[in-house]
Amino acid sequence: MLERKVVDKGSDPLLPSNCEPVVSPSMFREIMNDIPIRLSRIKFREEAKRLLFKYAEAARRLIESRSASPDSRKVVKWNVEDTFSWLRKDHSASKEDY
């Protein structure tokens, strides 16, 4: 909050409305720490499929454990279910498709 109060040029004291950069360095670190998988160069299609499954599962657990609006929960759950259904299909997707 203090970091945003110093750089915010907007009128709202609580919510940042006119900041540059949009995401503060501390917020960026917090977001990166919440990502459930390590970012690495993927070599095989099976590894990409496994990591995408783990990421979708972790996104579902993350949205359930945090306080979020019902609309946000719906969107995340729908995207997770879409991802799961796409992963369950037996298709010949390339590594880049994942």
ZABA-62992 format. One record per residue: residue number from 1; residue in three letters; x, y, z of N, C-alpha, C in turn. Coordinates in Angstrom, 2 decimals, m for minus. Layout:
REM ZABA-62992
<k->NUM, r->ALA, npx->X, npy->Y, npz->Z, capx->X, capy->Y, capz->Z, cpx->X, cpy->Y, cpz->Z>;
...
***
This chain:
REM ZABA-62992
<k->1, r->MET, npx->0.83, npy->m1.19, npz->0.00, capx->0.00, capy->0.00, capz->0.00, cpx->0.87, cpy->1.25, cpz->0.00>;
<k->2, r->LEU, npx->1.88, npy->1.25, npz->0.82, capx->2.75, capy->2.42, capz->0.89, cpx->3.47, cpy->2.64, cpz->m0.43>;
<k->3, r->GLU, npx->3.89, npy->1.53, npz->m1.03, capx->4.57, capy->1.63, capz->m2.32, cpx->3.65, cpy->2.27, cpz->m3.36>;
<k->4, r->ARG, npx->2.39, npy->1.88, npz->m3.36, capx->1.44, capy->2.44, capz->m4.32, cpx->1.10, cpy->3.89, cpz->m3.98>;
<k->5, r->LYS, npx->1.02, npy->4.21, npz->m2.70, capx->0.68, capy->5.57, capz->m2.29, cpx->1.74, cpy->6.56, cpz->m2.78>;
<k->6, r->VAL, npx->2.97, npy->6.11, npz->m2.85, capx->4.06, capy->6.99, capz->m3.28, cpx->4.00, cpy->7.25, cpz->m4.79>;
<k->7, r->VAL, npx->3.69, npy->6.23, npz->m5.59, capx->3.74, capy->6.39, capz->m7.05, cpx->2.38, cpy->6.62, cpz->m7.69>;
<k->8, r->ASP, npx->1.29, npy->6.49, npz->m6.97, capx->m0.04, capy->6.63, capz->m7.55, cpx->m0.37, cpy->8.10, cpz->m7.79>;
<k->9, r->LYS, npx->m0.85, npy->8.39, npz->m8.99, capx->m1.24, capy->9.75, capz->m9.32, cpx->m2.76, cpy->9.90, cpz->m9.40>;
<k->10, r->GLY, npx->m3.48, npy->8.85, npz->m9.06, capx->m4.94, capy->8.88, capz->m9.13, cpx->m5.56, cpy->9.49, cpz->m7.89>;
<k->11, r->SER, npx->m6.88, npy->9.55, npz->m7.91, capx->m7.59, capy->10.20, capz->m6.80, cpx->m7.99, cpy->9.23, cpz->m5.69>;
<k->12, r->ASP, npx->m8.07, npy->7.94, npz->m5.98, capx->m8.50, capy->6.97, capz->m4.98, cpx->m7.31, cpy->6.58, cpz->m4.09>;
<k->13, r->PRO, npx->m7.39, npy->6.80, npz->m2.77, capx->m6.25, capy->6.49, capz->m1.91, cpx->m6.03, cpy->4.99, cpz->m1.69>;
<k->14, r->LEU, npx->m7.06, npy->4.16, npz->m1.87, capx->m6.92, capy->2.73, capz->m1.60, cpx->m6.53, cpy->1.93, cpz->m2.83>;
<k->15, r->LEU, npx->m7.18, npy->2.20, npz->m3.95, capx->m6.94, capy->1.41, capz->m5.16, cpx->m6.05, cpy->2.18, cpz->m6.13>;
<k->16, r->PRO, npx->m5.00, npy->1.57, npz->m6.63, capx->m4.15, capy->2.28, capz->m7.59, cpx->m4.91, cpy->2.50, cpz->m8.89>;
<k->17, r->SER, npx->m4.89, npy->3.72, npz->m9.36, capx->m5.68, capy->4.02, capz->m10.55, cpx->m4.86, cpy->4.63, cpz->m11.67>;
<k->18, r->ASN, npx->m3.72, npy->5.20, npz->m11.35, capx->m2.91, capy->5.82, capz->m12.38, cpx->m1.45, cpy->5.63, cpz->m12.02>;
<k->19, r->CYS, npx->m0.98, npy->4.40, npz->m12.11, capx->0.38, capy->4.07, capz->m11.68, cpx->1.21, cpy->3.59, cpz->m12.86>;
<k->20, r->GLU, npx->2.48, npy->3.82, npz->m12.77, capx->3.40, capy->3.29, capz->m13.75, cpx->4.58, cpy->2.71, cpz->m13.00>;
<k->21, r->PRO, npx->4.93, npy->1.49, npz->m13.07, capx->4.30, capy->0.40, capz->m13.81, cpx->2.99, cpy->m0.04, cpz->m13.17>;
<k->22, r->VAL, npx->2.16, npy->m0.67, npz->m13.97, capx->0.83, capy->m1.08, capz->m13.51, cpx->0.94, cpy->m2.08, cpz->m12.36>;
<k->23, r->VAL, npx->1.86, npy->m3.02, npz->m12.47, capx->2.09, capy->m4.01, capz->m11.41, cpx->3.39, cpy->m3.64, cpz->m10.71>;
<k->24, r->SER, npx->3.30, npy->m3.42, npz->m9.42, capx->4.49, capy->m3.04, capz->m8.65, cpx->5.44, cpy->m4.22, cpz->m8.54>;
<k->25, r->PRO, npx->6.71, npy->m3.97, npz->m8.29, capx->7.67, capy->m5.08, capz->m8.16, cpx->7.31, cpy->m6.06, cpz->m7.05>;
<k->26, r->SER, npx->6.81, npy->m5.57, npz->m5.93, capx->6.44, capy->m6.49, capz->m4.85, cpx->5.22, cpy->m7.32, cpz->m5.23>;
<k->27, r->MET, npx->4.26, npy->m6.71, npz->m5.95, capx->3.09, capy->m7.46, capz->m6.41, cpx->3.52, cpy->m8.50, cpz->m7.44>;
<k->28, r->PHE, npx->4.45, npy->m8.14, npz->m8.31, capx->4.95, capy->m9.07, capz->m9.32, cpx->5.60, cpy->m10.28, cpz->m8.65>;
<k->29, r->ARG, npx->6.43, npy->m10.04, npz->m7.62, capx->7.06, capy->m11.15, capz->m6.90, cpx->6.02, cpy->m12.04, cpz->m6.24>;
<k->30, r->GLU, npx->4.98, npy->m11.43, npz->m5.66, capx->3.93, capy->m12.22, capz->m5.02, cpx->3.19, cpy->m13.08, cpz->m6.04>;
<k->31, r->ILE, npx->2.89, npy->m12.50, npz->m7.20, capx->2.21, capy->m13.25, capz->m8.26, cpx->3.09, cpy->m14.40, cpz->m8.74>;
<k->32, r->MET, npx->4.37, npy->m14.14, npz->m8.96, capx->5.27, capy->m15.18, capz->m9.44, cpx->5.43, cpy->m16.29, cpz->m8.41>;
<k->33, r->ASN, npx->5.39, npy->m15.95, npz->m7.12, capx->5.49, capy->m16.98, capz->m6.08, cpx->4.23, cpy->m17.83, cpz->m6.01>;
<k->34, r->ASP, npx->3.08, npy->m17.30, npz->m6.48, capx->1.84, capy->m18.05, capz->m6.46, cpx->1.72, cpy->m19.02, cpz->m7.63>;
<k->35, r->ILE, npx->2.55, npy->m18.85, npz->m8.66, capx->2.48, capy->m19.74, capz->m9.81, cpx->2.93, cpy->m21.13, cpz->m9.37>;
<k->36, r->PRO, npx->2.09, npy->m22.14, npz->m9.56, capx->2.36, capy->m23.45, capz->m8.98, cpx->3.40, cpy->m24.30, cpz->m9.69>;
<k->37, r->ILE, npx->3.87, npy->m23.87, npz->m10.85, capx->4.87, capy->m24.68, capz->m11.55, cpx->6.09, cpy->m23.81, cpz->m11.83>;
<k->38, r->ARG, npx->7.18, npy->m24.46, npz->m12.00, capx->8.38, capy->m23.72, capz->m12.35, cpx->8.38, cpy->m23.47, cpz->m13.85>;
<k->39, r->LEU, npx->8.86, npy->m22.32, npz->m14.24, capx->8.92, capy->m21.99, capz->m15.65, cpx->10.23, cpy->m22.53, cpz->m16.21>;
<k->40, r->SER, npx->10.12, npy->m23.37, npz->m17.22, capx->11.31, capy->m23.97, capz->m17.81, cpx->11.05, cpy->m24.26, cpz->m19.28>;
<k->41, r->ARG, npx->12.10, npy->m24.55, npz->m19.99, capx->11.96, capy->m24.91, capz->m21.40, cpx->11.49, cpy->m26.36, cpz->m21.48>;
<k->42, r->ILE, npx->10.40, npy->m26.57, npz->m22.19, capx->9.78, capy->m27.89, capz->m22.29, cpx->10.33, cpy->m28.60, cpz->m23.52>;
<k->43, r->LYS, npx->10.71, npy->m29.86, npz->m23.34, capx->11.33, capy->m30.60, capz->m24.44, cpx->10.37, cpy->m31.57, cpz->m25.11>;
<k->44, r->PHE, npx->9.43, npy->m32.14, npz->m24.35, capx->8.57, capy->m33.18, capz->m24.90, cpx->7.10, cpy->m32.81, cpz->m24.73>;
<k->45, r->ARG, npx->6.29, npy->m33.35, npz->m25.64, capx->4.85, capy->m33.09, capz->m25.62, cpx->4.21, cpy->m33.60, cpz->m24.33>;
<k->46, r->GLU, npx->4.64, npy->m34.76, npz->m23.86, capx->4.06, capy->m35.34, capz->m22.65, cpx->4.35, cpy->m34.47, cpz->m21.43>;
<k->47, r->GLU, npx->5.54, npy->m33.90, npz->m21.40, capx->5.89, capy->m33.01, capz->m20.29, cpx->5.03, cpy->m31.75, cpz->m20.31>;
<k->48, r->ALA, npx->4.77, npy->m31.22, npz->m21.49, capx->3.92, capy->m30.04, capz->m21.61, cpx->2.50, cpy->m30.35, cpz->m21.16>;
<k->49, r->LYS, npx->2.01, npy->m31.52, npz->m21.53, capx->0.66, capy->m31.92, capz->m21.13, cpx->0.56, cpy->m32.08, cpz->m19.62>;
<k->50, r->ARG, npx->1.57, npy->m32.70, npz->m19.02, capx->1.59, capy->m32.90, capz->m17.57, cpx->1.65, cpy->m31.57, cpz->m16.83>;
<k->51, r->LEU, npx->2.50, npy->m30.65, npz->m17.30, capx->2.62, capy->m29.35, capz->m16.64, cpx->1.34, cpy->m28.52, cpz->m16.77>;
<k->52, r->LEU, npx->0.69, npy->m28.60, npz->m17.93, capx->m0.57, capy->m27.87, capz->m18.10, cpx->m1.64, cpy->m28.42, cpz->m17.18>;
<k->53, r->PHE, npx->m1.69, npy->m29.74, npz->m17.01, capx->m2.65, capy->m30.35, capz->m16.09, cpx->m2.37, cpy->m29.88, cpz->m14.66>;
<k->54, r->LYS, npx->m1.10, npy->m29.89, npz->m14.25, capx->m0.74, capy->m29.44, capz->m12.90, cpx->m1.08, cpy->m27.97, cpz->m12.71>;
<k->55, r->TYR, npx->m0.86, npy->m27.14, npz->m13.72, capx->m1.14, capy->m25.72, capz->m13.63, cpx->m2.64, cpy->m25.47, cpz->m13.48>;
<k->56, r->ALA, npx->m3.45, npy->m26.18, npz->m14.26, capx->m4.90, capy->m26.01, capz->m14.18, cpx->m5.42, cpy->m26.46, cpz->m12.82>;
<k->57, r->GLU, npx->m4.92, npy->m27.58, npz->m12.32, capx->m5.33, capy->m28.08, capz->m11.01, cpx->m4.94, cpy->m27.09, cpz->m9.91>;
<k->58, r->ALA, npx->m3.75, npy->m26.53, npz->m10.00, capx->m3.30, capy->m25.56, capz->m9.00, cpx->m4.10, cpy->m24.27, cpz->m9.09>;
<k->59, r->ALA, npx->m4.50, npy->m23.86, npz->m10.29, capx->m5.32, capy->m22.66, capz->m10.43, cpx->m6.67, cpy->m22.87, cpz->m9.75>;
<k->60, r->ARG, npx->m7.23, npy->m24.07, npz->m9.89, capx->m8.51, capy->m24.36, capz->m9.23, cpx->m8.35, cpy->m24.34, cpz->m7.71>;
<k->61, r->ARG, npx->m7.29, npy->m24.94, npz->m7.19, capx->m7.06, capy->m24.91, capz->m5.74, cpx->m6.80, cpy->m23.50, cpz->m5.24>;
<k->62, r->LEU, npx->m6.09, npy->m22.71, npz->m6.03, capx->m5.75, capy->m21.34, capz->m5.63, cpx->m6.99, cpy->m20.48, cpz->m5.54>;
<k->63, r->ILE, npx->m7.90, npy->m20.59, npz->m6.50, capx->m9.10, capy->m19.75, capz->m6.48, cpx->m10.05, cpy->m20.20, cpz->m5.37>;
<k->64, r->GLU, npx->m10.01, npy->m21.48, npz->m5.00, capx->m10.86, capy->m21.95, capz->m3.91, cpx->m10.33, cpy->m21.51, cpz->m2.55>;
<k->65, r->SER, npx->m9.02, npy->m21.35, npz->m2.44, capx->m8.44, capy->m21.01, capz->m1.14, cpx->m8.41, cpy->m19.51, cpz->m0.87>;
<k->66, r->ARG, npx->m8.62, npy->m18.69, npz->m1.88, capx->m8.55, capy->m17.24, capz->m1.71, cpx->m9.94, cpy->m16.63, cpz->m1.76>;
<k->67, r->SER, npx->m10.04, npy->m15.45, npz->m1.21, capx->m11.31, capy->m14.74, capz->m1.29, cpx->m11.38, cpy->m14.05, cpz->m2.64>;
<k->68, r->ALA, npx->m12.33, npy->m14.46, npz->m3.44, capx->m12.51, capy->m13.89, capz->m4.78, cpx->m14.00, cpy->m13.77, cpz->m5.03>;
<k->69, r->SER, npx->m14.34, npy->m12.93, npz->m5.99, capx->m15.76, capy->m12.74, capz->m6.31, cpx->m16.31, cpy->m14.02, cpz->m6.95>;
<k->70, r->PRO, npx->m17.61, npy->m14.24, npz->m6.81, capx->m18.21, capy->m15.43, capz->m7.43, cpx->m18.00, cpy->m15.48, cpz->m8.94>;
<k->71, r->ASP, npx->m18.03, npy->m14.32, npz->m9.59, capx->m17.81, capy->m14.30, capz->m11.04, cpx->m16.39, cpy->m14.75, cpz->m11.39>;
<k->72, r->SER, npx->m15.42, npy->m14.31, npz->m10.61, capx->m14.03, capy->m14.74, capz->m10.85, cpx->m13.88, cpy->m16.23, cpz->m10.64>;
<k->73, r->ARG, npx->m14.52, npy->m16.75, npz->m9.60, capx->m14.47, capy->m18.19, capz->m9.35, cpx->m15.06, cpy->m18.97, cpz->m10.52>;
<k->74, r->LYS, npx->m16.20, npy->m18.49, npz->m11.03, capx->m16.84, capy->m19.17, capz->m12.16, cpx->m15.92, cpy->m19.20, cpz->m13.38>;
<k->75, r->VAL, npx->m15.32, npy->m18.05, npz->m13.69, capx->m14.46, capy->m17.96, capz->m14.87, cpx->m13.27, cpy->m18.91, cpz->m14.75>;
<k->76, r->VAL, npx->m12.63, npy->m18.93, npz->m13.58, capx->m11.48, capy->m19.81, capz->m13.38, cpx->m11.91, cpy->m21.27, cpz->m13.47>;
<k->77, r->LYS, npx->m13.02, npy->m21.62, npz->m12.82, capx->m13.48, capy->m23.01, capz->m12.85, cpx->m13.86, cpy->m23.44, cpz->m14.26>;
<k->78, r->TRP, npx->m14.51, npy->m22.55, npz->m15.02, capx->m14.86, capy->m22.88, capz->m16.41, cpx->m13.60, cpy->m23.10, cpz->m17.24>;
<k->79, r->ASN, npx->m12.62, npy->m22.22, npz->m17.08, capx->m11.37, capy->m22.37, capz->m17.84, cpx->m10.63, cpy->m23.64, cpz->m17.45>;
<k->80, r->VAL, npx->m10.65, npy->m23.98, npz->m16.18, capx->m10.01, capy->m25.22, capz->m15.73, cpx->m10.72, cpy->m26.43, cpz->m16.33>;
<k->81, r->GLU, npx->m12.03, npy->m26.43, npz->m16.30, capx->m12.78, capy->m27.55, capz->m16.88, cpx->m12.56, cpy->m27.65, cpz->m18.38>;
<k->82, r->ASP, npx->m12.51, npy->m26.51, npz->m19.08, capx->m12.21, capy->m26.53, capz->m20.51, cpx->m10.83, cpy->m27.11, cpz->m20.77>;
<k->83, r->THR, npx->m9.87, npy->m26.73, npz->m19.94, capx->m8.51, capy->m27.25, capz->m20.09, cpx->m8.48, cpy->m28.75, cpz->m19.85>;
<k->84, r->PHE, npx->m9.16, npy->m29.20, npz->m18.79, capx->m9.19, capy->m30.64, capz->m18.50, cpx->m9.84, cpy->m31.42, cpz->m19.64>;
<k->85, r->SER, npx->m10.94, npy->m30.92, npz->m20.17, capx->m11.60, capy->m31.64, capz->m21.26, cpx->m10.72, cpy->m31.66, cpz->m22.51>;
<k->86, r->TRP, npx->m10.00, npy->m30.57, npz->m22.77, capx->m9.10, capy->m30.54, capz->m23.92, cpx->m7.95, cpy->m31.52, cpz->m23.72>;
<k->87, r->LEU, npx->m7.44, npy->m31.62, npz->m22.49, capx->m6.33, capy->m32.53, capz->m22.21, cpx->m6.75, cpy->m33.99, cpz->m22.28>;
<k->88, r->ARG, npx->m8.01, npy->m34.27, npz->m21.94, capx->m8.48, capy->m35.67, capz->m21.93, cpx->m8.69, cpy->m36.21, cpz->m23.34>;
<k->89, r->LYS, npx->m8.91, npy->m35.30, npz->m24.29, capx->m9.10, capy->m35.75, capz->m25.67, cpx->m7.80, cpy->m36.34, cpz->m26.18>;
<k->90, r->ASP, npx->m7.93, npy->m37.39, npz->m26.94, capx->m6.75, capy->m38.02, capz->m27.51, cpx->m6.51, cpy->m37.42, cpz->m28.88>;
<k->91, r->HIS, npx->m5.68, npy->m36.42, npz->m28.93, capx->m5.39, capy->m35.77, capz->m30.20, cpx->m3.88, cpy->m35.63, cpz->m30.37>;
<k->92, r->SER, npx->m3.50, npy->m35.31, npz->m31.54, capx->m2.06, capy->m35.19, capz->m31.82, cpx->m1.66, cpy->m33.72, cpz->m31.84>;
<k->93, r->ALA, npx->m1.78, npy->m33.08, npz->m30.69, capx->m1.38, capy->m31.68, capz->m30.58, cpx->0.13, cpy->m31.59, cpz->m30.44>;
<k->94, r->SER, npx->0.67, npy->m30.52, npz->m30.96, capx->2.11, capy->m30.34, capz->m30.84, cpx->2.46, cpy->m29.76, cpz->m29.47>;
<k->95, r->LYS, npx->3.73, npy->m29.74, npz->m29.18, capx->4.20, capy->m29.20, capz->m27.91, cpx->3.81, cpy->m27.73, cpz->m27.78>;
<k->96, r->GLU, npx->3.81, npy->m26.98, npz->m28.88, capx->3.46, capy->m25.56, capz->m28.85, cpx->1.98, cpy->m25.35, cpz->m28.55>;
<k->97, r->ASP, npx->1.12, npy->m26.32, npz->m28.93, capx->m0.31, capy->m26.21, capz->m28.65, cpx->m0.59, cpy->m26.23, cpz->m27.16>;
<k->98, r->TYR, npx->0.23, npy->m26.95, npz->m26.42, capx->0.04, capy->m27.01, capz->m24.98, cpx->0.50, cpy->m25.73, cpz->m24.35>;
***
